[in-house]
Amino acid sequence: MHTIIEAILTEVQKVILGKRDVLEKVLMAILADGHVLLDDVPGVGKTTLAIALSRALGLSYQRVQFTPDVLPGDIVGFSMYDRNTGSFRYMPGAVNRANLLLADEINRTSSKTQSALLEAMEERQVTVDGTVYPLQKPFLVIATENHVGAAGTQLLPHAQLDRFLVRLTIGYPSFEAQMDMIRDRATANPMERLRQVAACADILTMQREAAAITMNDEILAYITRLCIASRAHPMVELGISPRGALAVSRMARACAYLRGRDFVVPEDVREVFTDVCAHRILLSRKAAAAHLTARAVLEQLLEEVNEPYHG
């Protein structure tokens, strides 16, 4: 599958220039069967990335622009009375029609609507009026949020943040990438040149293979030590949860798979640790007073916690 992975990255890089590290992390999350939160300023390509991925991977795609008037039923569907049959009929929502759901500006809708995604993200199903409706496989949520113009926004609750496997920032392009972008889009839209290089069956196969990557007890112990250290850190009020530890292990396996290995090494854990865990911890007031960020605290843990020897 390594040829397919390289083809996917090559295609998406036609429209997202100079951000291979971010693209690899998003692809790792897909291989780990997880969801992605893109937190960045407007205009850096968050929506473009989601559309490009859906086309390259051959995934059915739905976009919901989250605003204050979006209702839970728009996401998970609702029951409507059918006069012809004299019974209620289920009307599917956005999650039922998609392999990849783009939840655009998820922080601009109500908490009630945000929480409608919880069951879909965790269990790949929705329950409406007591009936369970399974979602398509694979199913992936890519949510975007930005904090510019914060009026009318609703912060995601910690319980929902914990459902995202990774929280990533794309950032501004380099000087050369910005030049290439302006030049390339002067005469054509590169999205029109993007080809489908994978299908749902390929994604499911890669997810199964990534989940089967070997992780020995030394790596498991390393992940456990990092998570326990976060809970005891003086600058952390709420450390990494057991769900977070599992997320690190899934993402580390996906990282090893993407690098072409069938076993996890400590470098895989280090590469994904901050992206998986920065949104899962709550810092103390002392950390805020010291102007520390969650990523800085986690980087400190990586330096302090001994990693297993890898010869």
Solvent accessible surface area in square Angstrom, and as a share of the most:
residue,aa,sasa,rsa
1,M,81,0.36
2,H,95,0.43
3,T,112,0.65
4,I,39,0.20
5,I,1,0.01
6,E,62,0.28
7,A,29,0.23
8,I,1,0.00
9,L,3,0.01
10,T,73,0.43
11,E,3,0.01
12,V,2,0.01
13,Q,47,0.21
14,K,52,0.22
15,V,3,0.02
16,I,11,0.06
17,L,36,0.18
18,G,65,0.63
19,K,31,0.13
20,R,85,0.31
21,D,93,0.48
22,V,13,0.08
23,L,5,0.03
24,E,17,0.08
25,K,28,0.12
26,V,1,0.00
27,L,1,0.00
28,M,0,0.00
29,A,0,0.00
30,I,5,0.02
31,L,2,0.01
32,A,11,0.09
33,D,58,0.30
34,G,3,0.03
35,H,4,0.02
36,V,0,0.00
37,L,0,0.00
38,L,1,0.00
39,D,24,0.13
40,D,18,0.09
41,V,47,0.27
42,P,76,0.48
43,G,82,0.79
44,V,20,0.12
45,G,17,0.16
46,K,15,0.06
47,T,31,0.18
48,T,34,0.20
49,L,1,0.00
50,A,0,0.00
51,I,40,0.20
52,A,0,0.00
53,L,5,0.03
54,S,5,0.03
55,R,118,0.43
56,A,0,0.00
57,L,0,0.00
58,G,26,0.25
59,L,14,0.07
60,S,47,0.30
61,Y,63,0.24
62,Q,51,0.23
63,R,119,0.43
64,V,18,0.10
65,Q,72,0.32
66,F,1,0.00
67,T,52,0.30
68,P,101,0.64
69,D,114,0.59
70,V,20,0.11
71,L,114,0.57
72,P,32,0.20
73,G,20,0.19
74,D,73,0.38
75,I,0,0.00
76,V,22,0.12
77,G,4,0.04
78,F,95,0.40
79,S,35,0.23
80,M,81,0.36
81,Y,112,0.43
82,D,21,0.11
83,R,213,0.78
84,N,145,0.75
85,T,97,0.56
86,G,47,0.45
87,S,56,0.36
88,F,143,0.60
89,R,116,0.42
90,Y,41,0.16
91,M,56,0.25
92,P,65,0.41
93,G,3,0.03
94,A,4,0.03
95,V,0,0.00
96,N,27,0.14
97,R,113,0.41
98,A,0,0.00
99,N,6,0.03
100,L,0,0.00
101,L,0,0.00
102,L,0,0.00
103,A,0,0.00
104,D,8,0.04
105,E,42,0.19
106,I,0,0.00
107,N,1,0.01
108,R,50,0.18
109,T,2,0.01
110,S,42,0.27
111,S,58,0.37
112,K,149,0.63
113,T,1,0.00
114,Q,0,0.00
115,S,47,0.30
116,A,19,0.15
117,L,0,0.00
118,L,42,0.21
119,E,51,0.23
120,A,0,0.00
121,M,2,0.01
122,E,81,0.36
123,E,102,0.46
124,R,50,0.18
125,Q,44,0.20
126,V,1,0.01
127,T,61,0.35
128,V,17,0.10
129,D,117,0.61
130,G,70,0.68
131,T,65,0.38
132,V,75,0.43
133,Y,53,0.20
134,P,109,0.68
135,L,14,0.07
136,Q,69,0.31
137,K,147,0.62
138,P,9,0.06
139,F,4,0.02
140,L,7,0.03
141,V,0,0.00
142,I,0,0.00
143,A,0,0.00
144,T,0,0.00
145,E,4,0.02
146,N,7,0.04
147,H,88,0.39
148,V,87,0.50
149,G,53,0.51
150,A,59,0.46
151,A,94,0.73
152,G,60,0.58
153,T,33,0.19
154,Q,82,0.36
155,L,139,0.69
156,L,15,0.07
157,P,55,0.35
158,H,54,0.24
159,A,54,0.42
160,Q,0,0.00
161,L,24,0.12
162,D,11,0.05
163,R,55,0.20
164,F,0,0.00
165,L,4,0.02
166,V,0,0.00
167,R,65,0.24
168,L,9,0.04
169,T,82,0.48
170,I,7,0.04
171,G,22,0.21
172,Y,158,0.60
173,P,35,0.22
174,S,62,0.40
175,F,153,0.64
176,E,114,0.51
177,A,8,0.06
178,Q,71,0.31
179,M,92,0.41
180,D,59,0.30
181,M,50,0.23
182,I,116,0.59
183,R,137,0.50
184,D,60,0.31
185,R,103,0.38
186,A,81,0.63
187,T,132,0.77
188,A,55,0.42
189,N,74,0.38
190,P,3,0.02
191,M,20,0.09
192,E,139,0.62
193,R,127,0.46
194,L,19,0.10
195,R,139,0.51
196,Q,110,0.49
197,V,31,0.18
198,A,6,0.05
199,A,40,0.31
200,C,37,0.22
201,A,71,0.55
202,D,37,0.19
203,I,0,0.00
204,L,49,0.25
205,T,36,0.21
206,M,0,0.00
207,Q,24,0.11
208,R,154,0.56
209,E,74,0.33
210,A,2,0.02
211,A,75,0.58
212,A,80,0.62
213,I,14,0.07
214,T,82,0.48
215,M,17,0.08
216,N,80,0.41
217,D,111,0.57
218,E,101,0.45
219,I,5,0.03
220,L,76,0.38
221,A,41,0.32
222,Y,0,0.00
223,I,7,0.03
224,T,67,0.39
225,R,99,0.36
226,L,0,0.00
227,C,1,0.01
228,I,93,0.47
229,A,28,0.21
230,S,0,0.00
231,R,114,0.42
232,A,83,0.64
233,H,18,0.08
234,P,93,0.59
235,M,44,0.20
236,V,14,0.08
237,E,129,0.58
238,L,83,0.41
239,G,11,0.11
240,I,0,0.00
241,S,37,0.24
242,P,99,0.62
243,R,86,0.31
244,G,0,0.00
245,A,22,0.17
246,L,117,0.58
247,A,2,0.02
248,V,0,0.00
249,S,12,0.08
250,R,96,0.35
251,M,0,0.00
252,A,0,0.00
253,R,56,0.20
254,A,1,0.00
255,C,0,0.00
256,A,0,0.00
257,Y,26,0.10
258,L,7,0.03
259,R,93,0.34
260,G,56,0.54
261,R,66,0.24
262,D,98,0.51
263,F,84,0.35
264,V,6,0.04
265,V,9,0.05
266,P,3,0.02
267,E,92,0.41
268,D,2,0.01
269,V,0,0.00
270,R,78,0.29
271,E,62,0.28
272,V,0,0.00
273,F,0,0.00
274,T,8,0.04
275,D,10,0.05
276,V,0,0.00
277,C,0,0.00
278,A,18,0.14
279,H,7,0.03
280,R,5,0.02
281,I,10,0.05
282,L,80,0.40
283,L,48,0.24
284,S,21,0.14
285,R,219,0.80
286,K,120,0.51
287,A,0,0.00
288,A,70,0.55
289,A,81,0.63
290,A,53,0.41
291,H,163,0.73
292,L,59,0.30
293,T,82,0.48
294,A,21,0.16
295,R,108,0.39
296,A,42,0.33
297,V,0,0.00
298,L,0,0.00
299,E,82,0.37
300,Q,74,0.33
301,L,4,0.02
302,L,8,0.04
303,E,131,0.59
304,E,102,0.46
305,V,21,0.12
306,N,122,0.63
307,E,69,0.31
308,P,18,0.11
309,Y,191,0.73
310,H,94,0.42
311,G,84,0.80
